Every structure is written in structure tokens, then in C-alpha cells.
Amino acid sequence: MEHKKIVITGGSRGIGRALAMKFAKQGAHVAILAKTVDPHPKLEGTILSVAEEMIEAGGHAYPMQLDIRDEAAIGPVIDRVAEMMDGIDILINNASAISLTDTEHTPARKFDLMFDINVRGTFLVTQACLPYLRKGDNPHILTLSPPLNMDPRWFEGHVAYTISKYNMSMLTLGWAAELRDAGIAVNALWPATLIATAAIENMPGGDQLIRMARKPEIMADAAQIILKKDNKIFTGNFVVDEEILRESGVTEFSKYESVPGIAAMKDLFID
């Protein structure tokens, strides 16, 4: 990924940080866009702390504060990072909000948060990046959203979250078709198992869930495989991290375990 120009939303911790570090170590230019510039009492990491790690690893970091709900701010931030990096080759839509609550226990503010970030924010950031991606080198859009599985059990108990994530997946389907002639590959990536992130840790029973999760680095390794593929051939796919790694010859997954010897639990939307 050397010399690649990459934009990652939600890059201050978790999977976003793992992606940024993976590409930084390979000499890529990476813009990390997130809200957090000051340390949060419950959440580790800021865009500035991640940028420092990236530079130490040999990468080129462009930390930019951005709330992707802020329509007026998105265009200027994307224009600025494109100017600093001299273009954009890859966009990774990683930013997401989660609330695994049933209908009665999902207040409007939580519903709006998930749709404003997961759907509207993803749409608007992608829209702003398109003029640059059209000129990119082997351009890709990668969105972290699940395969479209219409089994009612994936809606039951958290319908608002599910439909917000499925909207991201439908954007992937639509963009893959819409942007095919422009040569922009559009794919989705989802983990086979729980991933050890702050979102999981802060859930009820999060301490135990984290023990049954894999490290975020598995998603970064899977993303790299996707983003190296030919943009004109590999597009419109819903990829599961473990599956594409196995296809690439990986057979040992214990290195990704949060706690050695404890098998990871399947993630939502995975049969």
C-alpha cells in the first residue's frame, strides 16, 4: 500500500486505528477523520494519538477532526485532505454508531444517531470523495457493513441498528453498479466474529464479550487483501474477514484471539 492515499472515517480507535496502523507501516498516506481530539474518559485514543503512532511506524498521517453528521464540514475537510495528499485512492467508511436495543427502548436520539452516522454520514463522505476517487490509482470504496441477510432473527431485538447497517450495505450494492463504468470498486467487509472494540467493551457484559472477540487487526489484514484487488474486477462483494483470509492461504487464526485459547463468538448477521 506504499504511496496509496487513503481516507478512513472513525479512525481514532478500534478497527479504524488498526486500519490506519496497517497502512501506515507500509508507507501509505492516511487521513483519519473522527470527532475525538481530546481524550475521552471512557474511550481510548484520539486522532492525534493515532497520528503519532502512525508517524512512528513510518507512515504519513493526516488527522482531521470531523463529525460526519455535519454536512457543511464534510466537503471542506475532504477537499483539504485531498489537497494535502495530492488525491484520494481509497475511502474506508468505518465510522458507525450502535445501539442493540429493541423498539420500545430505542429513543429518537439513538435512532437518529445511527442513521445520521451509519447512513447519511457514509453517503455524504462518499459523495464528497467521488471527484477524487475518479482520478485515483486503482480506486476503492470499502464500507464496514454486513452481508444482507433477511432472516428475521437479525432484526429481532435491535431492528433500528440492523436497518441502519443494512442501509450501508445497500449503498454498497448501489454504488458498485453506479460507479462500475467509472472504474471505482465498491465492496463491504464484515467480521466473522466479535471484534474487540470500545463499542463491545461498553455493552452490558462487555468484559466477557471482549474475551470472546478477535483483535481488530484481522479486519485490517482482510481489508488490505480487498484493496489490492483489481478495481475493475472485484466490486459489489460482501466480504467476511475470515473467508477472504482463508482464500488467501491463512489457516492459523489464534494470533487474532483477544485472550489466547478462548474461541471468538460469531458476530451479528453471520450464520
Stockholm file with secondary structure:
# STOCKHOLM 1.0

chainA/1-271         MEHKKIVITGGSRGIGRALAMKFAKQGAHVAILAKTVDPHPKLEGTILSVAEEMIEAGGHAYPMQLDIRDEAAIGPVIDRVAEMMDGIDILINNASAISLTDTEHTPARKFDLMFDINVRGTFLVTQACLPYLRKGDNPHILTLSPPLNMDPRWFEGHVAYTISKYNMSMLTLGWAAELRDAGIAVNALWPATLIATAAIENMPGGDQLIRMARKPEIMADAAQIILKKDNKIFTGNFVVDEEILRESGVTEFSKYESVPGIAAMKDLFID
#=GR chainA/1-271 SS CTTCEEEEESCSSHHHHHHHHHHHTTTCEEEEEESCCSCCSSSCCCHHHHHHHHHHTTCEEEEEECCTTCHHHHHHHHHHHHHHHTSCSEEEECCCCCCCCCGGGCCHHHHHHHIIIIIIIHHHHHHHHHHHHTTSSSCEEEECCCCCCCCGGGTTTCHHHHHHHHHHHHHHHHHHHHTTTTTCEEEEEECSBCBCCHHHHTSTTHHHHHHTSBCTHHHHHHHHHHHTSCTTTSCSCEEEHHHHHHHTTCCCCGGGBSSTTCCCCBCTTCC
#=GC SS_cons         CTTCEEEEESCSSHHHHHHHHHHHTTTCEEEEEESCCSCCSSSCCCHHHHHHHHHHTTCEEEEEECCTTCHHHHHHHHHHHHHHHTSCSEEEECCCCCCCCCGGGCCHHHHHHHIIIIIIIHHHHHHHHHHHHTTSSSCEEEECCCCCCCCGGGTTTCHHHHHHHHHHHHHHHHHHHHTTTTTCEEEEEECSBCBCCHHHHTSTTHHHHHHTSBCTHHHHHHHHHHHTSCTTTSCSCEEEHHHHHHHTTCCCCGGGBSSTTCCCCBCTTCC
//
